[in-house]
């Protein structure tokens, strides 16, 4: 089976769950504005984003969305929002549009993007 395009993946999500679709589109807009030439692709069941190299991804689950950071363990966590205990990856769990601001998504996306540019 071929990997769907981002547009196809989003359309399928929208058909199944408008609320999660709106949440993902809101986070996606923030990620795509963090720097020049941000690319996106469907991989591992979500949308992965890369500038100079990969820095985050958005994944949809039954009752929430996660914003995942490939090298989140090395990011500063000024708002104590990063979850996970693995070697490298960290995530922020989002259940509603209001979580985007209250969980400081814009700050964490900027930190992850900057870190990916310097390596």
HELIX and SHEET records of a PDB file:
HELIX    1   1 UNK A    6  UNK A   16  1                                  11    
HELIX    2   2 UNK A   18  UNK A   32  1                                  15    
HELIX    3   3 UNK A   72  UNK A   74  5                                   3    
HELIX    4   4 UNK A   97  UNK A  102  1                                   6    
HELIX    5   5 UNK A  105  UNK A  118  1                                  14    
SHEET    1   A 5 UNK A  39  UNK A  43  0                                        
SHEET    2   A 5 UNK A  46  UNK A  50 -1                                        
SHEET    3   A 5 UNK A  54  UNK A  60 -1                                        
SHEET    4   A 5 UNK A  65  UNK A  69 -1                                        
SHEET    5   A 5 UNK A  90  UNK A  94 -1                                        
END                                                                             
